Amino acid sequence: MSHGPVWHPFTQHALQPEAIEIARAEGAWLERPDGSRILDAISSWWVITHGHRHPRIIDAIKRQADQLDQVIFAGFTHHPAEELAARLTKRVGLPHLFFSDSGSTAVEVALKMALGYWRNQGLNRTRIIAFEHAYHGDTIGTMSAGARGVFNAPYEPLLFDVTRLPFPAKGKEQDTLAALRAATADGQAAALIVEPLILGAGGMLTYSPQVLAEMARICRETQTLFIADEVMTGFGRTGTFLASEQAQVTPDILCLAKGITGGSMPLAVTLASSAIYEAHYSPDRRKTFFHSSSYTANPIACAAALANLDVWDEEAVATKIVRLSQWQRELGESLRNDPRFTDARFCGTIAAFDLKVADEGYLASIGPKLYDFFLSRGLLLRPLGNTIYIMPPYCITRDELASLYEAIRAAADTFGARA
Ligand SMILES: Cc1ncc(COP(=O)(O)O)c(C=O)c1O
């Protein structure tokens, strides 16, 4: 039994007493104090995009730390925040940007903006619409929008009700669209929130850009706000800078975090249309957008995010993403045809496969066994139950990726049910 002071996230300490210490990292690799290495095949929980310690981003962090470490952001501002806001708003086509520090806070802010938008106009539209299997974070508001299950059962009494849409699995798209039409028909819904193209923690479930575009159209028609939670999908994961681009959708509210600093520093933003901003713009102080956190727009994190945009503008990021996406499909083909797996799916740089086992789902007993199996081979893969996914940094080489596929096949040899 471990009684150390640190309480780790999503960790059952009674079953997992020892955390693995990492001393340094570079590119796609984590290094332990003894010098042994682990391939970071999940980008350290989906945050690292170009690779660990991209020199340009690290250099920007060092330079900014020498100038301004932190300053209150209510009533004050600084150049890295101003420049980042100018460049990001231009890049994504939404004119206003609110800073916070994690994916969860970016989504909380989005939900609060949506409700404030309606209330400040004197309208009582408070109902949120969300997908089944959705994951939007671990705060009370974001858990409310997310799927109910083992993760949030103890907090259920605190969660607000949302209207749930069936997931638009292949062949079931019309059910989702019909449910959205029904949920918006009375013109009373406040907003729809979606993870565009792929639901992450819910099991790496993919759906088509056509459905996304149609959902956005229905929202427009019924003046329901459309919130895109691109916390995981943003910054290239799905093959384009934003996943929404593939459906030619500009949301009313957009949440970005994780890859915004290339994964180097905690930072998040919620971007909003001018209508959302205007609804809060008033001489009436009660219409203020009442949200803040102490580290809003931390200058060092903003400098890292600016350097990340420079990397996007000046380096071959798009080429690397296209190449990685192709490798995933080529190497994943063997698993697509392997009867021990079902539902091979690819979304840009992400690949996921379900290992056929007797008990499925997040708490499937196979999950921890697979995790240990991969770690024993120096690979960080963190299956969601029996769903094995690979979401590596864009700098991974083809050989490194191939070693992951080889390990997944070996895992099936060890644990997989034969078809
Ligand atoms: C789609 C999505 N939204 C929100 C979050 C929450 O982000 P954070 O863990 O930074 O709070 C995540 C985290 O994985 C996510 O995937």
The ligand as a Gaussian input file, in Angstrom:
#p B3LYP/6-31G(d) Opt

LIG

0 1
 C      -12.545000      17.041000     -25.864000
 C      -11.990000      17.395000     -24.532000
 N      -12.511000      18.435000     -23.855000
 C      -12.034000      18.804000     -22.657000
 C      -10.996000      18.121000     -22.060000
 C      -10.490000      18.543000     -20.708000
 O       -9.214000      19.075000     -20.830000
 P       -8.273000      19.227000     -19.531000
 O       -7.871000      17.845000     -19.153000
 O       -7.124000      20.059000     -20.014000
 O       -9.086000      19.903000     -18.486000
 C      -10.424000      17.035000     -22.726000
 C       -9.319000      16.276000     -22.108000
 O       -8.927000      15.237000     -22.523000
 C      -10.940000      16.652000     -23.986000
 O      -10.443000      15.611000     -24.657000

